[in-house]
Amino acid sequence: MNGVSKMFRAIMPEPKIMRNTFAAISNLIDEANLKAKEDGLYLRAMDPAHVALVDMEMRKEIFEEYEIDEEKTFGIDLDRLMTVLKRAKSDDRIILEHKEEVLRITIENSAKRSFDLPLIDVSEEEIRIPELDYPCVIEIDPDAFEAGIKDAETVSDHVTLKASEDGFFIVAKGDLGNVEVQIRKEQTLTFDINESARSMFSIEYLKDILKASKIADSIKVYLGNDIPVKLEFLAPGIKLTFLLAPRIESE
């Protein structure tokens, strides 16, 4: 029947989960397809420079309500989405609904405020996550990683991530001096190393990615030699994965 849209409705009782998840994504990605499936929300996209890839899973279990009658794809402007999500306070509920050519976002508490986000056409190119063989997989506290990157930023705009039997290292060198942050093996949550590895990365990209730390109980770091680092932010019902291409070292 013409004009009848298929049903999608989801209620998020904690706005900070959605706000912090999309804050990290929107720092890298301008627009993307948000896929609503039977078991939750999914998003996979690359930044315009093809330096970073993001893969999001938000399972339906973390929603207060989640109703869908068929899989849907919403092309969204992530800056506009964040503008709306920032209007929600910690004790509000966020309601997502598909209304014809818009994604309606309702913020509800003592008042009910609805925002209609026009859907846009976003290229449906298939983005595959490369199968990489990582010799090092280390799970660490998000705050420790974030602090290390901020330390490195005091001397340089790039950083070398290293892993060895001695632990996980964040190393930066610049005209203003050198910084080395060591997270010892016993300070990690899990530590699995087959051989030492190191790669250099842009601090600006890592800072944007680490905004996802606000949702995460831990970060899994997959590190190899001069290959993209994979960072998995893990929390109940959410997995947010980033791949970041290495810089070529000029030493």
N, C-alpha and C positions, 0 to 999 in steps of 0.2 A: 504494500500500500504506500503510495507516494507521500513523503513528508514525515513518515514514522521512523524515528531513529531507534536503533537497538539500545538496550539498557546496559548502562555501566554506572555503578555507584560504589564508592569506597569511603569509609570514615576512618580518619587517623586521629586517635585521641591525644597524641603527643606531637604537637607541631614541630618541636625542635628536631625530631627524627627526620622528617621530610625536609625541613629547612636546611639543616646541616648537610644532608646528603646532596641536595641539589646545589648548595653553595659551592661545594668542592667541584662538582661537575661543571657548573656554569662559569667558573673561572677559566676553564679550558675550552669549552664547547659553546658555540653561539646558538645553534639550533640542532634539534635531534628528534628522532621518532621515539616516543614513549609507547611501549607495547603493553596493553592490558591483556593478560592471559588468565586462564582459569585459576592458576595457582599464584598469581601475583603480578607485579609491575616489573618490566625489564627495559633496559636502555643500553645500547652499544653504539659508540660513535668515536670518531677521531677528531683531533683538533685541526684547524685549517692548515697548519704547517706540517701535519702528519708526523709530529714528534711524539705525541701522547695519544694513547687509546684508553677509553674508559668503558667498563662493563659493569652494569648495575643489576642486582637482583634484590627485589623488595617483596618478600613472601607475604601471602595474604594473611598469615597467622598474626602479623603485627598490627593488622587493622581491626578496629572494633566491629566493623561490618565490611563485607566485600561481596558484591553481587555483580555478576556478568553473565550475559546469555551467549556471547560469542567473542572470539578474540578481536581486539580493536587496536588500531594504530593511530596515535595522536601526534601529528607534527607540531612541535612547540618551539617558541622562541624562549630560550632558557633565561635570558635577562628579564623578560616580562614575567615569567613564572616566579622568579626570585623576588621581583618587586611586590607581587601579591603575597607570597609566603612570609615576607618580612613584616607584613601587617598583622600576623597572628601572634598572640601572646601565649605564654607558657600554659595557661589554664584554658585555652580555647580548644575547640575541635575543628579539624579541617575536613570538609566533605568535597569529594571529587565526583562530578557527574558529567556524562556526555549529553550535551544538548544540541542536537542538529550540528551546526558547523563550529561549535565552540566547546571548550572544556570549561565547565562552570566550577569555580572554586568558591565554596562557601565557608566563611569563618564564623563559628557559632559559639556564643556564650550568653551573656546578658542581652546581647543584640545579635542579629543575623545579617551578615554582610556578604553579598554575592558579587563575584567578579567573573565576567565572561572573557576567557582567553581565546581569541580567534585561532583556529587551526591553520597551519601553513603547510605548503608542499615542501617536504624534505626528501632529498634523494634517497632511494631505497637500496643503495649499493650494499652488497653483502660484505661485512667486515668480519674477517676470521681472526681469532686469537692464535698467533703462531705457536706451534709446538716446539718449545725450546727445552734443551737439557740443562738444567741448572745444577751445578755442583754444590751450591750453598743454599740452604733454606733455613732461615732464622726467624723466630717469632719474638717480637720485642714489645715493650711498653710504648704506646704512641707518644707519650709526653717526652720520653727519653730521646726518641728520634727527632721530634720537632725541636727540642732544645738544641740538639747537636747541629741541625741545619741552621738555626739562628746563630749559633756560635761561629759556624763556618762563614756565614754571610758577613761577619765583621771584617774579613780580609779578602774575600773573593766573590765572584759571581758564578763560580762553578765549584764542584765538590767531587772528591773521589770516595766512593763507598768500597770498603775492603772487608773481606772476611778470611779468617784463618783460624787455626786451633786456639789462638789467644783471644779470639772474640770478634766482635763487629766494630769496624772503625769508620769514622767520618772524618775525612782529612781535607784541608783546604790550604792553599799556598797563594800568597799575593804580595804586592808591594808593601802592604801594611804589616806583614808577618805571616806566621804559620799557625794553624789550629789543628789539633788532633783530639778527637773524642773517642774514647774506648768504652764499649759496653762489653764487659767480660762475659765469658761463657756462662758462668754461674748467675749472671744478672739477666740473662735472656729467659724467655718462657719455654722455648724449644730451640735446639741447636743441632743442625744436621749438616755436616760438612764432609764432602769427599775429597776436595782439594781446595787450595786457596784461590780466591777470585778477587778481581778489582775492575771497576769501570768508573768513568767520569760522567757527571751529569750537570745540567743547568740547575742552579739553586732556585731561580725564579719559578721553574716548572715544579720543582719539589715542594716549594712553599705553597703553591696553589693546591697541589695534590694533598698535602698534609692538613689542609683545612678539613678533610674527612676524619681527622683524628677525633673530632668532637662526637662522632657516633660510635667510635670503635673501642672495644675492650682490649684489642691487640692488633698489631700489624705483622703480617707475614711478609718477609723480604726474600724474594727469589733472586739470587745474584750469580752472575757468571762473568767471564772475561770479555769485555767489549761487546756485550749484547744487551738488549733492553732489560732493565730491571723490572720485575713484577712486584707490585705492592698490593697486598690484599688486606682490606680493612674489614674486620670481622666483628659482628655484634649479633645478638639473637634476632633471626629473621631477616638479616641484611648481609649481603656480601657485595662490597664495592671494590673492584679490581682496576688498577691502572698499570699500563705498560708505558715506560718512558725510554725513548731511544738514547743511546749514549752519545756523548761528545767525543770527537777525535782528539786524543791527547797530543799536544804540540811540544812535548818535552824532548 
